[in-house]
Amino acid sequence: MAGLLSYHYCSSPSTLRRSKPSISPKRNSFEIHRSSPWIRSLRFRSPSSKFSRLSTEQKEKESSFCLRECAFSIALAIGVVTVVPTLGCSAYAYPAAPVLPDLSVLISGPPIKDPGALLRYALPIDNKAIREVQKPLEDITESLKVSGVKALDSVGRNVRQASRALNQGKNLILSGVAESKKEHGKDLLDKLAVGMEELQQIVEERNRDAVAPKQKELLEYVGGVEEDMVDGFPYEVPEEYSNMPLLKGRATVDMKVKVKDNPSIENCVFRIVLDGYNAPVTAGNFLDLVERHFYDGMEIQRADGFVVQTGDPEGPAEGFIDPSTEKIRTIPLEIMVDGDKTPVYGATLEELGRYKAQTKLPFNAFGTMAMARDEFEDNSASSQVFWLLRESELTPSNANILDGRYAVFGYVIQNEDYLADLKVGDVIESIQVVSGLDNLVNPSYKIAG
């Protein structure tokens, strides 16, 4: 992907000056509540007032609640295949129900956590030959978990497997590239072949430290070829949303944040890929706000170790007020399910009874970007966004209870680890488009007023 090839940085305090935050934060809370007989769901909402100080009794209740919820999530992740987890607490005693086999946590294999891989697999393509090249190259990451140079034996097998797949499937891969992009796709495949020879040489020289950078380079070539396989936008957005700002493709943005009270880092740039193939309305809405400079100068309003969140403007409004209507612009909940041709709008997958459905853009990666919304209103998202910081007890492996409830529309692909260093009051100096602005249709930022 082109966005992956550009320079990205974090600077030290000695190179950039601090700037005073321009607005005060408005924080958002989250709570867990019963939304189905088996799973408690996490909802984001924007209260009309700031956090009130909890009493000691309330804190004790919340602490007890979180412990029980953690136990519930872990038990659900481990034992749901065979039995209903029992917590020994009447507050969690639910009547037996026949829906357990359809629970959304029943997915096979470990989740993919690399944002680049998630974006590659989320492309609307069906070319087995390129996937057979991609998979062993991605498996190098797992091979490198073995200590010392012993890992290089596994890496060597990965490279040989990918090379065989490329040699045997090159014609099938090229046949899947859009006609208008054939030359570019062929050039990338040639670079990929040369790069794999170079990686094999690195393995033979037992240069472990050089493996990961070369792997990243090769996967960027693979991602570029896969993007060249997409010929136009693959479906029609429903008519009721077709006049909204839509991102029909992908875009890359850089979010520059001024970090306060951190001696190690003062200014950091986060590179984010927005995926309009799977969330055209959500990604289009955000990119349109970026071009309006809506987020420039805005503070980080929540940073609690679970998510980082921003987007609540100064004043009573909890979203973006469209100057043309003088009302808050809201967008529908938008979820693309793996195997579907178009996204689901206006309802969570749980509400639709699609418990086994897997989302195209899951909450697997550190730095997954999604829309916040009102707790009880699916179609209330406007401008508030959040980034998931960790795979916590609320989102354990193979039991992600956020998927299908919130609209994911992108991933932080560079400097995502620094998200954990952000604090309430840190300032988004700017968000600038690096590429893909031409994929934005119906841009309202161009309309006067």
C-alpha positions, 0 to 999 in steps of 0.5 A: 500500500502506498500509504505504508511507504512514506516517512513517519516520525516521533520527535523528542522534546528538544526538537519541537516546542510545546503549545498550549491546548486550545480547548478543554476536554469533554470526557466520555464514559463507557459502561457494560450492560445486559444486551443479550442473554449471554454477552454484556456489551460495551457502549460509548456515550457522550454525557451532557455533563462532565464526570461526577466524582464517584462516592466510595460506595459507588467505586466499591460497587464498580470495582466489584462489577469489573472483577465479575465482568472480567471473570465472565469474559474469561470464562466465556472465552474459555468455556463457552463451547461446551457450557454456560459459564457460571459466576456464582452471582445472582446478578449474572444468572440468566435463563437457559437459551438455545442461542449459545451455539451461535455465539459470536465468539466461536471463531477458529484460530488466533486473531490477526493482530497486525494492522497491515495484515488486517487491511490486506485481508479486508480488500474486496478481492478473491485471488487465492494465488496472491494470498498464498504468497502473503500468508508465509510472508506474514508467518515470518512474524511468528517464526521470529518469536523463537529466540536467537538465530534458530528462528532463521530456520523457520524464516527460511522455510517461510521465504521458500514457500512464498517464493514457490507460491509466487513462481507458480502463481504469477500468471494467476496473480497478474490475471487478477490485476485490474487492466488499467493497473497491469503495468504497476502490478507487474512492476511490484511483482518483479520487486517482490521476487527480487526482494525475496531473493534478498531475504533468502540471502539475509537468512543465509547470512544469519542476519536476524536483525535485517529480517523484519524490515525486509519482511515489511518491505515485501508485504508492502509490495504484496499489499500494493498488488492486492490494491491493484486488483480492486477495479473501481468501487465494488458496490452501491451505497444505499440511496438514503446515505448516497449523498453523504460524504463517502470514501470510495476506496482508501485514504491515509492521514497523518495525525500530529499530536503534541504530548504534554508532561512526557520527558521521552516524547513531546510530539508524535505523528500517527499514520492512519489508513482509513478503509472506505471499501468496508466503511464508506460512510464512516470513513467518508464522514471522518475524512470530510471532517479532517478536511474541515480541520475539525480536529485541529487543535482539539484535545484528547478527551479520554485516555484510560488505558482501554481507549484514547478518544476525542472529537467532542467539540467545545460547547454544548453540542456533542458532535459536528454541527453542519453549517448548512443545516445548523444541526448535528450531522450523524451517520448510521452504524455501518458494519461490513461482515466477512462474506457479505457484498455490502455493509449492514446499516443501522443495527448491531450484528447482535440485534440482527441475530448474526452471532457467528458473523465475522466483521471485515474490520475487527477490533484485533489490532492495537490502534483500531479506530472506530466511531463512538456513539450514544449508548442506546442509539445505533445511528448517533455517531457524529465526530467522536472517534476512539482508538482501542489500546489493548486486548483487555479482558473485554476483548480477549483473543477469539472473544471480541465483544466490540466487533459488530457493535461499533463501526471500525473504519481504520487502523493506526499503522505507524507509531501505534504503540505511542497511543498508550502514552497519550493523556487527557489534554494532549493536543491534536495539532493537525490531521493531514491527508497523505493520499486518497483524498480523490476517493472522497465523493460528496465532500461537504467541506467544499460547500460554502458555509 
